[in-house]
Amino acid sequence: MSGKIVATNKKAYHQYHIQSTIEVGMVLKGPEVKSLRGGRANLRDGYAQIKNGEVWLHNVHISEYKFATHESPEPMRVRKLLLNKREIKKLIGKVLEKGFALIPLKIYFNKHGKAKLELGLCKGKTLYDKRHSIKERESDREMDRIRKSYK
């Protein structure tokens, strides 16, 4: 991944174990791309779902572009994700396993200027997993502080 990151789903990294990630394209309309270039997107409650051999993105908010000359699409509309059939079949196999979900992690522009979505195959964390992650993060910060004080 290289290019400008538009939005990240920080909550997903806290609530899920991310097993693997995949780069996918999105079917967008012109004003939506302009909004993304302005950094106006929210992935917080987003998820992807597989229906009839196609992957759809739900609950992702891309704000309306206020300078659009024609009617802007609805900000919370369901958007189609672009994957090839082999990738979709792999995802279907994994999602059918208990506890796996497809969660959008990042929206960014690649080096060719195309808007891409990093989709994560995730499994939900339990409460003690979340506590363990917080303890690890705090201990790492403490170690960094100690190292900086000795330099």
LUMTI-700577 format. One record per residue: residue in three letters; x, y, z of N, C-alpha, C in turn; chain. Coordinates in Angstrom, 3 decimals. Example, Ala and Ser with C-alpha at 12.3 -4.5 7.8 and 13.67 -1.06 7.14 Angstrom:
(pt "Ala",(13.190,-5.690,7.800),(12.300,-4.500,7.800),(13.200,-3.300,7.800),"A") (pt "Ser",(12.850,-2.250,7.080),(13.670,-1.060,7.140),(12.900,0.030,7.870),"A") 
***
This chain:
(pt "Met",(0.843,-1.175,0.000),(0.000,0.000,0.000),(0.889,1.239,0.000),"A") (pt "Ser",(0.641,2.112,-0.936),(1.339,3.392,-0.956),(0.351,4.450,-1.411),"A") (pt "Gly",(0.497,5.621,-0.898),(-0.406,6.694,-1.275),(-1.026,7.358,-0.071),"A") (pt "Lys",(-2.022,8.198,-0.317),(-2.659,8.981,0.723),(-3.744,8.171,1.434),"A") (pt "Ile",(-3.629,8.067,2.743),(-4.652,7.391,3.544),(-5.765,8.386,3.833),"A") (pt "Val",(-6.997,8.008,3.482),(-8.152,8.883,3.659),(-8.776,8.667,5.031),"A") (pt "Ala",(-9.023,7.398,5.386),(-9.683,7.090,6.656),(-9.188,5.743,7.171),"A") (pt "Thr",(-9.079,5.631,8.486),(-8.731,4.355,9.110),(-9.786,4.014,10.147),"A") (pt "Asn",(-9.944,2.721,10.370),(-10.916,2.229,11.339),(-10.149,1.800,12.590),"A") (pt "Lys",(-9.838,2.769,13.460),(-9.046,2.484,14.653),(-9.781,1.545,15.606),"A") (pt "Lys",(-11.096,1.651,15.614),(-11.897,0.816,16.510),(-11.776,-0.673,16.148),"A") (pt "Ala",(-11.604,-0.952,14.863),(-11.499,-2.342,14.422),(-10.255,-3.011,14.990),"A") (pt "Tyr",(-9.156,-2.260,15.085),(-7.924,-2.833,15.621),(-8.061,-3.160,17.099),"A") (pt "His",(-8.961,-2.459,17.797),(-9.191,-2.722,19.211),(-10.185,-3.867,19.421),"A") (pt "Gln",(-11.194,-3.970,18.553),(-12.269,-4.932,18.782),(-12.069,-6.280,18.099),"A") (pt "Tyr",(-11.118,-6.385,17.167),(-10.975,-7.616,16.389),(-9.521,-8.062,16.300),"A") (pt "His",(-9.344,-9.390,16.194),(-8.060,-9.964,15.790),(-8.101,-9.988,14.266),"A") (pt "Ile",(-7.146,-9.353,13.626),(-7.139,-9.285,12.166),(-6.307,-10.446,11.647),"A") (pt "Gln",(-6.975,-11.403,10.984),(-6.303,-12.603,10.484),(-5.545,-12.320,9.196),"A") (pt "Ser",(-6.184,-11.632,8.261),(-5.541,-11.295,6.999),(-6.217,-10.057,6.412),"A") (pt "Thr",(-5.537,-9.426,5.459),(-6.103,-8.249,4.801),(-6.035,-8.440,3.293),"A") (pt "Ile",(-6.901,-7.734,2.602),(-6.939,-7.800,1.146),(-7.279,-6.400,0.616),"A") (pt "Glu",(-6.632,-6.024,-0.485),(-6.902,-4.740,-1.120),(-8.015,-4.930,-2.145),"A") (pt "Val",(-9.062,-4.122,-2.030),(-10.185,-4.232,-2.964),(-10.521,-2.848,-3.519),"A") (pt "Gly",(-11.130,-2.846,-4.697),(-11.619,-1.612,-5.286),(-13.059,-1.379,-4.863),"A") (pt "Met",(-13.541,-0.173,-5.083),(-14.914,0.184,-4.737),(-15.587,0.814,-5.949),"A") (pt "Val",(-16.878,0.552,-6.096),(-17.650,1.217,-7.141),(-18.151,2.526,-6.540),"A") (pt "Leu",(-17.593,3.634,-7.018),(-17.924,4.959,-6.492),(-18.436,5.851,-7.610),"A") (pt "Lys",(-19.178,6.867,-7.226),(-19.620,7.883,-8.180),(-18.700,9.093,-8.042),"A") (pt "Gly",(-18.691,9.965,-9.032),(-17.772,11.093,-9.084),(-17.699,11.948,-7.834),"A") (pt "Pro",(-18.835,12.421,-7.311),(-18.779,13.258,-6.108),(-18.213,12.515,-4.890),"A") (pt "Glu",(-18.396,11.197,-4.838),(-17.846,10.425,-3.718),(-16.323,10.425,-3.764),"A") (pt "Val",(-15.753,10.320,-4.954),(-14.301,10.343,-5.098),(-13.765,11.702,-4.665),"A") (pt "Lys",(-14.453,12.770,-5.036),(-14.044,14.118,-4.628),(-14.079,14.250,-3.103),"A") (pt "Ser",(-15.110,13.696,-2.470),(-15.196,13.738,-1.010),(-14.053,12.965,-0.379),"A") (pt "Leu",(-13.719,11.807,-0.945),(-12.605,11.016,-0.422),(-11.293,11.780,-0.555),"A") (pt "Arg",(-11.102,12.454,-1.669),(-9.872,13.239,-1.843),(-9.781,14.340,-0.790),"A") (pt "Gly",(-10.919,14.803,-0.322),(-10.956,15.791,0.750),(-10.866,15.177,2.132),"A") (pt "Gly",(-10.789,13.850,2.222),(-10.659,13.158,3.504),(-11.944,13.058,4.291),"A") (pt "Arg",(-13.084,13.010,3.610),(-14.370,13.020,4.303),(-15.039,11.644,4.238),"A") (pt "Ala",(-14.532,10.714,5.057),(-15.100,9.366,5.130),(-15.021,8.861,6.564),"A") (pt "Asn",(-15.921,7.945,6.916),(-15.959,7.371,8.255),(-16.216,5.875,8.137),"A") (pt "Leu",(-15.308,5.070,8.677),(-15.407,3.606,8.596),(-15.867,2.961,9.898),"A") (pt "Arg",(-16.171,3.731,10.917),(-16.329,3.211,12.271),(-17.266,2.006,12.383),"A") (pt "Asp",(-18.463,2.060,11.841),(-19.416,0.963,11.994),(-19.538,0.126,10.724),"A") (pt "Gly",(-18.592,0.245,9.821),(-18.690,-0.428,8.534),(-18.431,-1.926,8.610),"A") (pt "Tyr",(-19.009,-2.639,7.655),(-18.770,-4.065,7.496),(-19.071,-4.440,6.052),"A") (pt "Ala",(-18.549,-5.586,5.634),(-18.806,-6.076,4.282),(-19.578,-7.378,4.382),"A") (pt "Gln",(-20.417,-7.619,3.381),(-21.262,-8.807,3.372),(-21.227,-9.415,1.979),"A") (pt "Ile",(-21.263,-10.737,1.923),(-21.259,-11.436,0.639),(-22.676,-11.870,0.321),"A") (pt "Lys",(-23.187,-11.398,-0.839),(-24.534,-11.769,-1.288),(-24.461,-12.130,-2.767),"A") (pt "Asn",(-24.983,-13.288,-3.119),(-25.062,-13.731,-4.513),(-23.722,-13.661,-5.235),"A") (pt "Gly",(-22.645,-14.047,-4.552),(-21.329,-14.065,-5.179),(-20.701,-12.696,-5.367),"A") (pt "Glu",(-21.242,-11.663,-4.710),(-20.685,-10.317,-4.772),(-20.487,-9.806,-3.350),"A") (pt "Val",(-19.515,-8.921,-3.176),(-19.225,-8.372,-1.853),(-19.726,-6.931,-1.811),"A") (pt "Trp",(-20.481,-6.602,-0.760),(-21.102,-5.289,-0.598),(-20.622,-4.651,0.697),"A") (pt "Leu",(-20.386,-3.357,0.651),(-19.917,-2.591,1.797),(-21.094,-1.828,2.412),"A") (pt "His",(-21.305,-2.025,3.713),(-22.433,-1.416,4.427),(-21.917,-0.458,5.498),"A") (pt "Asn",(-22.744,0.525,5.854),(-22.512,1.452,6.971),(-21.212,2.246,6.883),"A") (pt "Val",(-20.725,2.523,5.697),(-19.566,3.398,5.538),(-20.073,4.747,5.055),"A") (pt "His",(-19.718,5.790,5.785),(-20.212,7.129,5.492),(-19.171,7.898,4.678),"A") (pt "Ile",(-19.536,8.258,3.452),(-18.729,9.159,2.621),(-19.581,10.411,2.431),"A") (pt "Ser",(-19.121,11.510,2.990),(-19.904,12.752,3.003),(-20.213,13.244,1.592),"A") (pt "Glu",(-21.307,14.010,1.504),(-21.672,14.607,0.221),(-20.645,15.667,-0.148),"A") (pt "Tyr",(-20.347,15.766,-1.430),(-19.442,16.796,-1.930),(-20.269,18.037,-2.193),"A") (pt "Lys",(-19.996,19.105,-1.459),(-20.875,20.285,-1.513),(-20.778,21.065,-2.817),"A") (pt "Phe",(-19.722,20.854,-3.608),(-19.576,21.578,-4.867),(-20.042,20.763,-6.076),"A") (pt "Ala",(-20.731,19.643,-5.835),(-21.190,18.799,-6.942),(-22.229,19.555,-7.774),"A") (pt "Thr",(-22.116,19.417,-9.095),(-23.051,20.125,-9.975),(-24.357,19.370,-10.157),"A") (pt "His",(-24.321,18.064,-10.016),(-25.549,17.275,-10.104),(-25.802,16.619,-8.753),"A") (pt "Glu",(-26.862,15.880,-8.650),(-27.270,15.299,-7.379),(-26.218,14.346,-6.818),"A") (pt "Ser",(-25.865,14.533,-5.557),(-24.885,13.672,-4.898),(-25.554,12.394,-4.409),"A") (pt "Pro",(-24.829,11.258,-4.438),(-25.409,10.020,-3.899),(-25.526,10.093,-2.379),"A") (pt "Glu",(-26.385,9.259,-1.841),(-26.600,9.225,-0.402),(-25.314,8.797,0.317),"A") (pt "Pro",(-24.945,9.458,1.427),(-23.680,9.169,2.105),(-23.555,7.739,2.648),"A") (pt "Met",(-24.662,7.141,3.085),(-24.596,5.807,3.701),(-25.026,4.694,2.753),"A") (pt "Arg",(-25.004,4.941,1.458),(-25.484,3.928,0.514),(-24.590,2.685,0.537),"A") (pt "Val",(-25.168,1.564,0.113),(-24.433,0.307,0.030),(-23.600,0.344,-1.245),"A") (pt "Arg",(-22.300,0.035,-1.113),(-21.389,0.101,-2.252),(-20.836,-1.277,-2.585),"A") (pt "Lys",(-20.697,-1.540,-3.862),(-20.154,-2.816,-4.318),(-18.631,-2.778,-4.251),"A") (pt "Leu",(-18.044,-3.890,-3.791),(-16.592,-4.016,-3.758),(-16.141,-4.895,-4.916),"A") (pt "Leu",(-14.983,-4.572,-5.459),(-14.484,-5.255,-6.645),(-13.397,-6.260,-6.283),"A") (pt "Leu",(-13.725,-7.535,-6.426),(-12.788,-8.639,-6.213),(-12.996,-9.639,-7.340),"A") (pt "Asn",(-11.985,-10.467,-7.585),(-12.215,-11.509,-8.583),(-12.839,-12.743,-7.925),"A") (pt "Lys",(-13.373,-13.638,-8.724),(-14.147,-14.773,-8.195),(-13.337,-15.664,-7.251),"A") (pt "Arg",(-12.058,-15.852,-7.558),(-11.211,-16.705,-6.715),(-11.095,-16.101,-5.313),"A") (pt "Glu",(-10.899,-14.781,-5.240),(-10.803,-14.115,-3.940),(-12.124,-14.199,-3.178),"A") (pt "Ile",(-13.240,-14.043,-3.875),(-14.549,-14.118,-3.231),(-14.792,-15.519,-2.680),"A") (pt "Lys",(-14.409,-16.549,-3.436),(-14.592,-17.931,-2.947),(-13.770,-18.184,-1.694),"A") (pt "Lys",(-12.549,-17.662,-1.635),(-11.729,-17.810,-0.423),(-12.409,-17.131,0.763),"A") (pt "Leu",(-12.935,-15.916,0.524),(-13.591,-15.189,1.604),(-14.849,-15.900,2.077),"A") (pt "Ile",(-15.616,-16.476,1.143),(-16.828,-17.208,1.528),(-16.459,-18.360,2.445),"A") (pt "Gly",(-15.397,-19.088,2.101),(-14.957,-20.205,2.937),(-14.585,-19.766,4.337),"A") (pt "Lys",(-13.909,-18.635,4.461),(-13.489,-18.151,5.775),(-14.648,-17.566,6.576),"A") (pt "Val",(-15.531,-16.817,5.908),(-16.633,-16.161,6.618),(-17.621,-17.192,7.155),"A") (pt "Leu",(-17.749,-18.320,6.483),(-18.659,-19.350,6.979),(-18.165,-19.983,8.273),"A") (pt "Glu",(-16.853,-19.871,8.556),(-16.345,-20.336,9.841),(-16.920,-19.439,10.937),"A") (pt "Lys",(-17.095,-20.013,12.106),(-17.735,-19.273,13.186),(-16.883,-18.088,13.656),"A") (pt "Gly",(-17.523,-16.931,13.751),(-16.887,-15.771,14.347),(-16.123,-14.860,13.409),"A") (pt "Phe",(-15.996,-15.176,12.128),(-15.251,-14.312,11.223),(-16.164,-13.260,10.599),"A") (pt "Ala",(-15.592,-12.074,10.366),(-16.331,-10.969,9.751),(-15.398,-10.230,8.804),"A") (pt "Leu",(-15.990,-9.545,7.828),(-15.229,-8.715,6.902),(-15.392,-7.261,7.340),"A") (pt "Ile",(-14.298,-6.642,7.766),(-14.327,-5.298,8.328),(-13.423,-4.385,7.499),"A") (pt "Pro",(-13.927,-3.217,7.073),(-13.060,-2.267,6.363),(-12.065,-1.630,7.337),"A") (pt "Leu",(-10.785,-1.646,6.982),(-9.747,-1.110,7.859),(-9.245,0.263,7.425),"A") (pt "Lys",(-9.051,0.457,6.116),(-8.527,1.731,5.616),(-9.102,2.024,4.244),"A") (pt "Ile",(-9.284,3.297,3.952),(-9.543,3.758,2.590),(-8.358,4.626,2.219),"A") (pt "Tyr",(-7.806,4.393,1.041),(-6.646,5.162,0.606),(-6.620,5.237,-0.914),"A") (pt "Phe",(-5.764,6.098,-1.426),(-5.532,6.203,-2.861),(-4.194,5.553,-3.155),"A") (pt "Asn",(-4.173,4.634,-4.131),(-2.913,3.982,-4.474),(-2.066,4.897,-5.342),"A") (pt "Lys",(-0.900,4.402,-5.777),(0.027,5.260,-6.524),(-0.517,5.672,-7.899),"A") (pt "His",(-1.554,4.967,-8.390),(-2.171,5.308,-9.669),(-3.366,6.243,-9.503),"A") (pt "Gly",(-3.667,6.651,-8.259),(-4.761,7.579,-8.005),(-6.117,6.921,-7.860),"A") (pt "Lys",(-6.165,5.598,-7.732),(-7.431,4.879,-7.572),(-7.755,4.730,-6.086),"A") (pt "Ala",(-9.026,4.902,-5.747),(-9.465,4.725,-4.365),(-9.554,3.231,-4.066),"A") (pt "Lys",(-8.881,2.795,-3.018),(-8.858,1.392,-2.625),(-9.292,1.265,-1.169),"A") (pt "Leu",(-9.760,0.072,-0.825),(-10.193,-0.237,0.531),(-9.392,-1.432,1.013),"A") (pt "Glu",(-8.851,-1.347,2.218),(-8.190,-2.498,2.828),(-9.230,-3.206,3.674),"A") (pt "Leu",(-9.587,-4.417,3.260),(-10.625,-5.199,3.921),(-9.954,-6.260,4.773),"A") (pt "Gly",(-10.340,-6.346,6.024),(-9.735,-7.307,6.940),(-10.666,-8.462,7.241),"A") (pt "Leu",(-10.103,-9.670,7.262),(-10.825,-10.854,7.716),(-10.560,-10.936,9.211),"A") (pt "Cys",(-11.579,-10.660,10.021),(-11.395,-10.449,11.452),(-12.223,-11.408,12.286),"A") (pt "Lys",(-11.714,-11.644,13.489),(-12.431,-12.443,14.478),(-12.537,-11.590,15.739),"A") (pt "Gly",(-13.698,-11.529,16.333),(-13.937,-10.660,17.479),(-13.095,-11.011,18.691),"A") (pt "Lys",(-12.636,-9.976,19.398),(-11.882,-10.175,20.632),(-12.855,-10.294,21.800),"A") (pt "Thr",(-12.455,-11.048,22.797),(-13.230,-11.109,24.035),(-12.730,-10.002,24.960),"A") (pt "Leu",(-13.411,-9.796,26.058),(-13.064,-8.715,26.974),(-11.646,-8.884,27.517),"A") (pt "Tyr",(-11.247,-10.116,27.872),(-9.908,-10.291,28.417),(-8.839,-10.104,27.346),"A") (pt "Asp",(-9.155,-10.378,26.084),(-8.209,-10.082,25.003),(-7.981,-8.581,24.886),"A") (pt "Lys",(-9.060,-7.812,25.014),(-8.939,-6.356,24.928),(-8.094,-5.827,26.084),"A") (pt "Arg",(-8.320,-6.361,27.286),(-7.532,-5.934,28.451),(-6.059,-6.268,28.244),"A") (pt "His",(-5.801,-7.443,27.695),(-4.415,-7.863,27.441),(-3.749,-6.924,26.434),"A") (pt "Ser",(-4.463,-6.536,25.398),(-3.918,-5.614,24.393),(-3.583,-4.265,25.023),"A") (pt "Ile",(-4.456,-3.784,25.904),(-4.215,-2.499,26.570),(-2.988,-2.588,27.469),"A") (pt "Lys",(-2.853,-3.694,28.223),(-1.686,-3.869,29.095),(-0.397,-3.908,28.287),"A") (pt "Glu",(-0.402,-4.626,27.160),(0.784,-4.687,26.306),(1.162,-3.306,25.790),"A") (pt "Arg",(0.185,-2.568,25.325),(0.440,-1.238,24.778),(1.013,-0.315,25.856),"A") (pt "Glu",(0.440,-0.365,27.066),(0.932,0.487,28.139),(2.337,0.096,28.570),"A") (pt "Ser",(2.622,-1.206,28.637),(3.974,-1.633,29.019),(4.997,-1.248,27.945),"A") (pt "Asp",(4.616,-1.326,26.672),(5.525,-0.897,25.603),(5.824,0.596,25.712),"A") (pt "Arg",(4.815,1.389,26.006),(5.022,2.831,26.166),(5.949,3.119,27.347),"A") (pt "Glu",(5.748,2.393,28.444),(6.583,2.571,29.624),(8.038,2.212,29.324),"A") (pt "Met",(8.246,1.128,28.594),(9.602,0.729,28.214),(10.256,1.789,27.330),"A") (pt "Asp",(9.492,2.353,26.405),(10.019,3.417,25.546),(10.416,4.645,26.368),"A") (pt "Arg",(9.601,4.989,27.355),(9.932,6.124,28.225),(11.223,5.875,28.981),"A") (pt "Ile",(11.381,4.662,29.501),(12.590,4.310,30.258),(13.814,4.360,29.350),"A") (pt "Arg",(13.695,3.817,28.132),(14.815,3.839,27.188),(15.222,5.266,26.836),"A") (pt "Lys",(14.222,6.153,26.647),(14.524,7.533,26.295),(15.204,8.264,27.441),"A") (pt "Ser",(14.848,7.930,28.687),(15.448,8.603,29.829),(16.907,8.207,30.023),"A") (pt "Tyr",(17.317,6.997,29.567),(18.710,6.546,29.707),(19.606,7.046,28.579),"A") (pt "Lys",(19.019,7.546,27.507),(19.833,8.011,26.381),(20.383,9.382,26.598),"A") 
***
